Amino acid sequence: MAYVKKRSVLPVYFVGLTWLVWAWILCLPLYRPAHYVMAALASLIAYYAGKMIFPDRGYEAQDAAQDVPRPEPRPQAPPKAEKPKSTGDPEIDALLVERDRAVGEMRRLNDSILDPKISAQIDRLEDTTGKIIDTVAASPSKLPQIRKFMNYYLPTTLKLLNAYDRMDSTGASGANIDGTKGKIEDMLETICAAFTRQLDDLYGQEAMDVSAEIRVMEQMLAQEGFGGMTLGGS
């Protein structure tokens, strides 16, 4: 709120009235400078008399800036996900982009589906999917091992989860809805096991190499008289 002082215009009217009375009603002369000085003095007296009778008045007024409705803030767009840095291999770059898309979709579905058991299964799928793709990104030679996983198992799993989410969000119950949701629920545990198996298979060659190294070391240790001892102690 701001304090505004409003000037009264009536004293100005008094001045005009003084000149009117001076010249037309009283017929006083106005042809010498002294006459104008006297009329001016009479006008000044009339002005201050009007100010005393009708003084200026003040009042509180709302600021003009407050009267103007403020525009509503525009909703900000969600920040765009940063693109993964290029690895120099177009196939691996595309794989990382697909990882982010698939994991993001699983997170969205997990937020939407309220069933705690399915939510826990989606957590497992999300974690295992990330590990599978990260493992291949670190060892691009393993890329052929996940062709079927990327082309069929992963997209089909997302398709099933989306179907479950759509049916579950209806809040309805019926033979088709309940039957389909039940089949997907039964299938999810098998899918989780298949994803874990896929991750384990990526380390198959490494496991064989490590086993071979262990056998060689055991033989060398036996030749040095350490037969029957394990690497961790006697």
N, C-alpha and C positions, 0 to 999 in steps of 0.2 A: 504494500500500500504506500502511496505517496501523498504528501500534503500539497494541495493545489490552492493557490490564492486567486480568487476571481474578482477582478476589478469591477466596480459599479460604473455603469455608463451614465447614470442620472446627473452627476456633476457636470458632464459635458453638455447635457441638454440644458442645464442651468445657464451655462455660458451662452449658448445659442439664444436662449430666451432673453438673456440680458441685452444682447445686441438688438433683438427684435423690439423689446420694450424701449430701448434707448432711441432707436431711429424712427420707428413707426408710431409708437403709442405716445411717448413723451415728446417726440419731434425735436430732440436735442440736436444741436449742430454737429456735423462731422466733416467740416471743410478746413479745419486747421489741425496741425500736429498735436496741439494740446488737447483738442477734443478727442482724438484717438487714444491719447495717453489716459485720459479720464475714463473713456469707455473700457480700455484694457484693465484699468484698476478695478472698475466695477465688475468686469467679467471675472477677474481673479478672486474678488470677494465672493461672488456668486459661486465660483467653483469650489472654494474651500468650505463655504456654507453647505453646499451639496454633499461634500465629502463627510461633513460632520453629521448630516441628517441621514445620508445613505452610505455608510462606510463600506469598504471592501470586505468581502466575506471569504473565509477559507473552508475547505472541506477535503476529506480524504478520498482519493480516487485510486482505483486499481491500476497498476502499471500497464501500459499498452502491450508490453511484451508478454504479460501474463494473459491478456485477452486472446492472443493468437494461439490457436491450438497447435501444440507441438506435433510434428509428424512422428508417426510410430516408427520405431527402429526397424529397419529391414532385417528379415531373418538372414543370418549368415550361412553361407553354404558350408557344408562340412568340409574340413580340410581334405584335399586330395591325397590319396596314398602315394607315397614316393615310389618311383620306379626303382626296382633293384638295379644296382650298378652292373654294367655289362661285364660279362666274364670273358668276352672275346669269342665265345662259341655261341652262335645263334640258337642252336638246339637247346643248350643249357639255359640261355636267357629266356627262351620261350617256356622252358620247364619251370623256372622260378616264378614267372608271371602266373602260370597255371597253379602253382603251389599257393600263391597269395590269394588267387581267386577262389580256389577250392576251400582253403582254410577259412577265408572270410565268410563264405556261404555256410560252412558248418557252424561258425560262431553265431550267425544270424538265426539259423534254425534252432540252435541250442537255446538262444534267448526266447524264442517263440514257443518251443515245446516245453511244457511244464512237468512232464513225467520225469521223476528223479532217476529212474533206472535208465531211460533212454538218454537223458542228459549226460549221465556218466558214460554211456557207450559212445556218445558223440564226442565227449572229451577224449576218449581213447583213440577214436578214429582221427580226430584232429591232430593229436600228438604223433601218432604213428605215420600219418600222411606227411607231416613236416619232416620227420626223421628219414623217411624213405627218399624223399626228393632231395633233401640236403646231402644224404649219403651219395646219391648219384651225381649231384653237382660237384662234390669233392672228388669223385672218381668217375669222370665221364665215360670210361670204358664200360661201365655197368649199365649204361643207358638202354641197351637192347633187352636187359633183364626185366625192365618195367614197362615195356611196350603195352602188354595186355592189361597191366594194372592201370596205366594212364588212359588207354583207349576204351576200356570196358568197365573194369571194376570200380574205379573212382567215379566216373560220370553216372554209372548205374546206381551206385550208393546214394549219390546226391539226388538223383531222380526219385528214389524210394523215400528218402527223408522228406523231400518236398511234398510228395503225395501224402505222407503221414501228416505233415504240418497242415496242409489244406483241409484234410478231413477232420483233423482234431480241432481246428479253429471253428468249425461249424457248430460245435457243441451239440450236435445231433447224434442219435443212435439208431442203427438199423443194420439189416443183414449185410448190405454191401460195405457200409462204413466200418462197422465193427469187425467184419470178416477180413477186410483188407488191412486194417490197422493191426489185427492180431497176427496176420502172416508176416508183416514187416517186423513186428516186435520179435517174433520167433527167429527171423532171419538175421537180425542185427548181431546177435552173439556170434553166429557163424562168420559174418562179415568181419567182425573185430578180429577173430582168430585168423582169417585169411590175410588181413592187413599185416598182422604180426608175423605171420609166416613169410609174407613177401619181404618184410624187413630182415628177417633172419636169413633168408636165402641170399640176400645181397652180400652176406659175410661168409658164404659157403666156401669160396675159393680161399679166402684169408684163413678160415678155420683149417682147411686142408694144409695150407702152407705152414701154419703154426704147428700142426700135428707132426708134419714131416720134420720140422726143425727140432721138435722135442725128441723124436725118435733118434735123430742123428746125435743130438747131445747126449741122450741116454747111452748110446753105444760108445761114444767117446769117453764118457765118464766111467763106463764099465771097464774099458781098456786101461784106464788109469787107476783101477782098483777101487772105484767108488760104486760098484754095482750094488743094487738094492737100496741105494739112498735116493731120496727125492731132492729136488732143488730147494725145497724149503727147510731141509734138515735131515737128520738120520731117522 
